[in-house]
Amino acid sequence: MLGSFLPMKRYEELVARGRAEPSPLLAFDDEVVTASYNREPFLIGHRLTTHPLFSLAHLFALCRRMPRESILYRTGHIPGDADLDTSYDRYKANLTLEQVLDRFEDNHAYICINNPECDEEFAPVIEGLIGEVAARIDPLDPGISWYSTYIFISTRDSVTPYHMDREMNFLLQLQGRKTVHLWDPTDDAIMTSEEKDNLLAHIGGRPRYSAGIEARAMTYELTPGLGVHHPFIAPHRVHTASELSVSLALTFRTRRSDMWTDAHRFNARMRGLGLHPRPIGANALVDRTKCGIARLGQGMHRRLEAFHRHGIDQTA
């Protein structure tokens, strides 16, 4: 799995670091964060636009020294309703990474660098940013349990197809301009309860775009120095403007979003048995109970697997 899990001790260290930072790189409006975090998108500011690590030369060097499986890329014009998960293979045009980097704009290329925090040069900056996020949301949603970051480098007029992630996110624009369309994940016209259950249980693919939801989009214009918050599993589609674009996504889960995820998985299991469970979000106590049952079941399944493997080992 991509990303890093955070034990509570490490999380507390990052919170303390974020609170003690004398020159924070992220600029939050406290009232806006308190009112809107994980309820609706909102803009934040940042000071990464002149940071030398995020120059194109440094980013291309990062691409060349990162493990090849950490770099995803595609080329050409991508439809906004394309399937995100298959787009990197479908629109690669049989080009190697070196060919894409050597003629990046000519190839109308898009690169996603997975987990730049694994690089020793980038790690201190990324960890500092996660610490700032943790310090700000701790009073609202304590306990980041996992995080993963991504750098997106896009040529002009590029599209990231409609999709939804299984986490929260702050998308920060570093170079160029982006238009971000976000949809409310609590709106049943966007995603039904069953679709959300299946998404978080990894049953089938992600819910697909339909033209009927376009009018419900919330649109944010990002320029260098601005970022936008994506609430938990909020669907989104992204368009770059007429110049090269670089952005950084700080993606994370919390103890509370982990609880929601396991409650959705419980619902998906119940649906598989032909039942019709209450939607997640209708009752917090019921959601926590579903989460507890799901985790108990997962624990029993792991113990049975371990017992089975041990039994096989003993008879080998």
Secondary structure as the mmCIF struct_conf table of DSSP 4:
data_model
#
loop_
_struct_conf.conf_type_id
_struct_conf.id
_struct_conf.beg_label_comp_id
_struct_conf.beg_label_asym_id
_struct_conf.beg_label_seq_id
_struct_conf.end_label_comp_id
_struct_conf.end_label_asym_id
_struct_conf.end_label_seq_id
BEND BEND1 GLY A 3 GLY A 3
STRN STRN1 SER A 4 PHE A 5
HELX_RH_AL_P HELX_RH_AL_P1 MET A 8 ALA A 20
BEND BEND2 PRO A 22 SER A 23
BEND BEND3 LEU A 25 LEU A 25
STRN STRN2 LEU A 26 ALA A 27
HELX_RH_AL_P HELX_RH_AL_P2 ASP A 30 SER A 36
TURN_TY1_P TURN_TY1_P1 TYR A 37 ARG A 39
BEND BEND4 GLU A 40 GLU A 40
STRN STRN3 LEU A 43 HIS A 46
BEND BEND5 ARG A 47 ARG A 47
TURN_TY1_P TURN_TY1_P2 THR A 49 THR A 50
HELX_RH_3T_P HELX_RH_3T_P1 PRO A 52 PHE A 54
BEND BEND6 SER A 55 SER A 55
HELX_RH_AL_P HELX_RH_AL_P3 LEU A 56 ARG A 65
BEND BEND7 MET A 66 MET A 66
HELX_RH_3T_P HELX_RH_3T_P2 ARG A 68 SER A 70
STRN STRN4 ILE A 71 THR A 75
BEND BEND8 GLY A 76 GLY A 76
TURN_TY1_P TURN_TY1_P3 GLY A 80 ASP A 81
BEND BEND9 ALA A 82 ALA A 82
HELX_RH_AL_P HELX_RH_AL_P4 LEU A 84 ARG A 90
TURN_TY1_P TURN_TY1_P4 TYR A 91 TYR A 91
TURN_TY1_P TURN_TY1_P5 ALA A 93 ASN A 94
HELX_RH_AL_P HELX_RH_AL_P5 LEU A 97 ASP A 102
TURN_TY1_P TURN_TY1_P6 ARG A 103 HIS A 108
STRN STRN5 ALA A 109 ASN A 114
HELX_RH_3T_P HELX_RH_3T_P3 PRO A 116 CYS A 118
BEND BEND10 ASP A 119 ASP A 119
TURN_TY1_P TURN_TY1_P7 GLU A 120 PHE A 122
HELX_RH_AL_P HELX_RH_AL_P6 ALA A 123 ILE A 137
TURN_TY1_P TURN_TY1_P8 ASP A 138 LEU A 140
BEND BEND11 ASP A 141 ASP A 141
STRN STRN6 ILE A 144 SER A 154
TURN_TY1_P TURN_TY1_P9 ARG A 156 ASP A 157
STRN STRN7 VAL A 159 HIS A 163
BEND BEND12 ARG A 166 GLU A 167
STRN STRN8 MET A 168 GLN A 175
BEND BEND13 GLY A 176 GLY A 176
STRN STRN9 LYS A 178 LEU A 182
TURN_TY1_P TURN_TY1_P10 PRO A 185 THR A 186
TURN_TY1_P TURN_TY1_P11 ASP A 188 ILE A 190
BEND BEND14 MET A 191 MET A 191
HELX_RH_AL_P HELX_RH_AL_P7 SER A 193 LEU A 200
TURN_TY1_P TURN_TY1_P12 ALA A 201 HIS A 202
BEND BEND15 GLY A 204 GLY A 205
HELX_LH_PP_P HELX_LH_PP_P1 ARG A 206 TYR A 209
HELX_RH_3T_P HELX_RH_3T_P4 ALA A 211 ARG A 216
STRN STRN10 MET A 218 LEU A 222
TURN_TY1_P TURN_TY1_P13 PRO A 224 GLY A 225
STRN STRN11 LEU A 226 HIS A 230
TURN_TY1_P TURN_TY1_P14 PHE A 232 ILE A 233
STRN STRN12 HIS A 236 THR A 240
BEND BEND16 SER A 242 GLU A 243
STRN STRN13 SER A 245 THR A 254
HELX_RH_AL_P HELX_RH_AL_P8 ARG A 255 GLY A 272
TURN_TY1_P TURN_TY1_P15 LEU A 273 GLY A 274
HELX_LH_PP_P HELX_LH_PP_P2 PRO A 277 PRO A 279
TURN_TY1_P TURN_TY1_P16 ILE A 280 GLY A 281
BEND BEND17 ALA A 282 ALA A 282
HELX_RH_AL_P HELX_RH_AL_P9 ALA A 284 THR A 315
#
